[in-house]
Amino acid sequence: MSLPNIKIYNDYNRMSAAAADLILDVVRLKPEAVLCFATGNTPVGTYRELAAKAKESKTDFSRCFCIGLDEWLGVPGNKSGSCKYILHEQVFDPLGIKQTQVHLFDGMTTAVAEECKKMDIQIDNRGGIDCMLVGIGTNGHIGFNEPGVDSTLQAHEQILHTSTLDAGKYYFNEPTSIQKGITLGLDQVLKTKMVLLLANGTSKSAIIRKALEDEISPAVPASFIQQHTNAYILLDKEAATELTV
């Protein structure tokens, strides 16, 4: 295993605080940084720590530009389980990030290819992504890049696997039909200047081992993180229990 930046912490809170510190360092060094954020259970603590530490240290996010990693197709942005809703609630509003500093996928688009192209252009026009925070699914996905995905894709539409749909339904406060997502591609993940991949809990231990120690394969999309030259893998002790190195 050739990843130099695997960090293991005693608990979820310490892992979350460390991730927040890394993001703050990026913004301090480059106030106009392009930041990409994921949703899900794993980064909640990081976002809480990020808001608190930014306030305490008076770190200025007013020149940053923020994008979302993915979105459920067919779900309006004002719905509580949408990625847009969650990112505004957990990240943008607490950090005082204005709407003019944000570009997110429109889950209600009827022109998915055009929506993907808009995101690709936003990223390219801003010189790429400086820092991206991602989680990992139990099936090895990053964002909505599901097993078998073409690793050369940029933003694209993705049919979602059953495990992703099962996990996703818990974000909504009412029954919501979801089958597809729209996501940044692995090509964009690998071209990001610094990637933070977070995982916590024993439910992630098996897939973390596969992603970091097995051969790189589209069957485990997160395994492509092994190719990244500046990736930080932040784990709590439980998620790291099956690592052999």
C-alpha positions as CSV (number, residue, x, y, z in Angstrom):
1,M,0.0,0.0,0.0
2,S,1.5,3.3,-1.1
3,L,-0.8,5.8,0.6
4,P,1.3,8.0,2.9
5,N,-1.4,9.9,4.6
6,I,-3.5,7.4,6.4
7,K,-4.5,8.8,9.8
8,I,-6.2,6.8,12.5
9,Y,-7.9,8.5,15.5
10,N,-9.2,7.2,18.8
11,D,-12.7,8.2,18.1
12,Y,-15.1,10.0,15.6
13,N,-14.8,13.4,17.3
14,R,-11.0,13.5,17.0
15,M,-11.2,12.3,13.4
16,S,-13.8,15.1,12.6
17,A,-11.7,17.8,14.3
18,A,-8.6,16.7,12.3
19,A,-10.6,16.9,9.0
20,A,-11.9,20.4,9.9
21,D,-8.3,21.5,10.7
22,L,-7.1,20.4,7.2
23,I,-9.9,22.3,5.5
24,L,-9.1,25.4,7.5
25,D,-5.5,25.1,6.6
26,V,-6.4,25.1,2.9
27,V,-8.6,28.2,3.2
28,R,-5.9,30.1,5.2
29,L,-3.3,29.3,2.6
30,K,-5.6,30.1,-0.3
31,P,-8.6,32.3,0.7
32,E,-10.1,31.9,-2.8
33,A,-10.0,28.1,-2.6
34,V,-12.5,25.9,-4.4
35,L,-14.0,23.5,-1.9
36,C,-16.1,20.4,-2.6
37,F,-18.3,18.9,0.1
38,A,-20.2,15.6,0.4
39,T,-23.2,14.8,2.5
40,G,-24.0,11.8,4.6
41,N,-23.6,10.8,8.3
42,T,-19.8,10.7,8.3
43,P,-19.0,14.4,7.6
44,V,-21.6,15.8,10.1
45,G,-19.0,16.0,12.9
46,T,-16.5,17.6,10.6
47,Y,-18.9,20.3,9.5
48,R,-19.8,21.0,13.1
49,E,-16.2,21.3,14.0
50,L,-15.4,23.4,10.9
51,A,-18.0,26.0,11.8
52,A,-16.9,26.2,15.4
53,K,-13.2,26.4,14.6
54,A,-13.7,28.9,11.8
55,K,-15.6,31.2,14.2
56,E,-13.0,30.8,16.9
57,S,-10.1,31.4,14.6
58,K,-11.9,34.1,12.6
59,T,-11.0,32.2,9.4
60,D,-12.6,34.0,6.4
61,F,-14.6,31.9,3.9
62,S,-15.9,34.9,2.0
63,R,-13.7,34.4,-1.0
64,C,-14.1,30.6,-1.3
65,F,-16.2,28.9,-3.9
66,C,-18.1,25.8,-2.9
67,I,-19.5,22.9,-4.9
68,G,-21.5,19.8,-4.0
69,L,-20.2,16.4,-4.7
70,D,-23.6,14.9,-5.8
71,E,-27.4,15.1,-5.7
72,W,-30.4,12.9,-5.9
73,L,-32.2,13.2,-9.2
74,G,-35.8,14.0,-9.0
75,V,-35.5,15.6,-5.5
76,P,-36.1,19.3,-5.1
77,G,-33.4,21.3,-3.4
78,N,-35.8,22.6,-0.7
79,K,-36.6,19.0,0.5
80,S,-34.9,18.2,3.8
81,G,-33.1,15.1,2.5
82,S,-31.6,16.7,-0.6
83,C,-27.9,17.3,-0.7
84,K,-28.5,21.0,-1.3
85,Y,-30.7,21.3,1.8
86,I,-28.2,19.5,3.9
87,L,-25.1,21.4,2.7
88,H,-26.8,24.8,3.3
89,E,-27.9,23.6,6.8
90,Q,-24.6,22.0,7.9
91,V,-21.9,24.0,5.9
92,F,-22.9,27.1,4.0
93,D,-25.2,28.8,6.5
94,P,-22.9,28.2,9.6
95,L,-19.9,29.5,7.7
96,G,-21.7,32.5,6.3
97,I,-21.1,31.4,2.7
98,K,-23.4,33.3,0.3
99,Q,-25.4,31.8,-2.6
100,T,-23.1,33.6,-5.1
101,Q,-20.2,31.4,-3.7
102,V,-22.0,28.1,-4.4
103,H,-22.7,25.9,-7.4
104,L,-24.7,22.7,-6.8
105,F,-26.3,20.2,-9.0
106,D,-30.0,20.8,-9.7
107,G,-31.7,17.5,-8.8
108,M,-34.9,18.6,-10.7
109,T,-33.2,19.2,-14.0
110,T,-34.7,17.7,-17.2
111,A,-31.4,18.1,-19.0
112,V,-29.0,16.0,-17.1
113,A,-26.1,16.2,-19.6
114,E,-26.3,20.0,-19.7
115,E,-26.4,20.1,-15.9
116,C,-23.2,17.9,-15.8
117,K,-21.5,20.2,-18.3
118,K,-22.3,23.3,-16.2
119,M,-20.6,21.7,-13.2
120,D,-17.6,20.6,-15.3
121,I,-17.2,24.2,-16.7
122,Q,-17.5,25.7,-13.2
123,I,-14.6,23.5,-12.0
124,D,-12.5,24.0,-15.0
125,N,-13.0,27.8,-15.1
126,R,-11.8,28.0,-11.5
127,G,-8.7,26.0,-12.0
128,G,-9.9,22.8,-10.5
129,I,-10.9,21.8,-7.0
130,D,-8.5,22.6,-4.1
131,C,-10.0,20.4,-1.4
132,M,-12.7,17.8,-1.5
133,L,-14.2,15.9,1.4
134,V,-15.8,12.5,0.7
135,G,-17.0,9.5,2.5
136,I,-17.1,5.9,1.4
137,G,-20.2,3.7,0.9
138,T,-20.3,0.1,2.2
139,N,-20.1,-0.9,-1.5
140,G,-17.0,1.3,-2.1
141,H,-18.7,4.2,-3.8
142,I,-17.4,7.8,-3.6
143,G,-20.2,10.2,-4.3
144,F,-22.6,8.4,-6.6
145,N,-19.8,6.6,-8.4
146,E,-21.1,3.1,-7.9
147,P,-19.2,-0.2,-8.5
148,G,-18.4,-0.7,-12.1
149,V,-18.2,3.0,-12.9
150,D,-15.9,4.3,-15.7
151,S,-13.1,6.0,-13.8
152,T,-12.5,8.5,-16.6
153,L,-15.9,10.1,-16.3
154,Q,-16.4,13.7,-15.1
155,A,-19.9,14.8,-13.9
156,H,-22.5,12.2,-14.9
157,E,-25.8,10.6,-14.2
158,Q,-25.7,7.3,-12.2
159,I,-28.2,4.6,-11.6
160,L,-27.9,3.9,-7.8
161,H,-27.3,0.6,-6.2
162,T,-29.7,-0.9,-3.7
163,S,-27.4,-0.3,-0.8
164,T,-27.1,3.4,-1.7
165,L,-30.9,3.7,-2.0
166,D,-31.4,1.9,1.3
167,A,-29.0,4.3,3.0
168,G,-30.5,7.3,1.3
169,K,-34.0,6.9,2.4
170,Y,-33.0,7.7,6.0
171,Y,-32.2,11.2,5.0
172,F,-35.8,12.0,4.2
173,N,-38.6,12.7,6.6
174,E,-41.2,11.2,4.3
175,P,-41.2,8.4,1.7
176,T,-39.2,9.7,-1.3
177,S,-38.7,7.9,-4.7
178,I,-35.1,7.9,-5.6
179,Q,-33.4,5.8,-8.3
180,K,-30.7,7.9,-9.9
181,G,-28.2,10.4,-8.8
182,I,-25.9,13.1,-10.4
183,T,-22.3,13.2,-9.3
184,L,-18.8,14.4,-9.9
185,G,-16.8,11.6,-11.5
186,L,-13.7,9.8,-10.3
187,D,-11.6,11.8,-12.8
188,Q,-12.5,14.9,-10.9
189,V,-11.8,13.3,-7.6
190,L,-8.3,12.2,-8.7
191,K,-7.6,15.7,-10.2
192,T,-8.5,17.5,-7.0
193,K,-5.4,19.0,-5.3
194,M,-6.2,17.5,-1.9
195,V,-8.8,14.8,-1.1
196,L,-10.0,14.0,2.4
197,L,-11.6,10.5,2.6
198,L,-13.4,9.9,6.0
199,A,-14.7,6.7,7.4
200,N,-15.9,5.7,10.9
201,G,-17.4,2.7,12.5
202,T,-17.0,-1.1,12.1
203,S,-19.5,-1.1,9.2
204,K,-16.9,0.6,7.1
205,S,-13.9,-1.5,8.1
206,A,-14.2,-4.2,5.4
207,I,-14.6,-1.8,2.6
208,I,-11.8,0.4,3.8
209,R,-9.4,-2.6,3.7
210,K,-10.5,-3.4,0.2
211,A,-10.2,0.2,-1.0
212,L,-6.7,0.7,0.5
213,E,-5.1,-2.8,0.3
214,D,-6.6,-4.6,-2.7
215,E,-5.8,-3.9,-6.3
216,I,-7.4,-0.8,-7.8
217,S,-10.6,-1.8,-9.5
218,P,-13.9,-0.3,-10.8
219,A,-15.6,-2.9,-8.6
220,V,-14.5,-0.7,-5.6
221,P,-14.5,2.8,-6.9
222,A,-12.8,4.2,-3.7
223,S,-9.8,2.1,-4.5
224,F,-8.8,4.6,-7.1
225,I,-7.8,6.9,-4.2
226,Q,-4.6,4.9,-4.1
227,Q,-3.6,6.7,-7.3
228,H,-4.0,10.2,-5.7
229,T,-0.8,12.0,-4.9
230,N,-2.3,14.0,-2.0
231,A,-5.1,12.1,-0.3
232,Y,-5.7,12.0,3.4
233,I,-7.5,8.9,4.7
234,L,-9.0,9.8,8.1
235,L,-10.3,6.9,10.1
236,D,-11.5,6.2,13.6
237,K,-10.1,3.1,15.2
238,E,-13.2,1.0,14.4
239,A,-13.0,1.7,10.7
240,A,-9.3,0.8,10.7
241,T,-9.7,-2.6,12.4
242,E,-9.2,-4.7,9.3
243,L,-6.2,-2.9,7.9
244,T,-3.2,-5.1,7.8
245,V,-0.5,-2.5,7.1
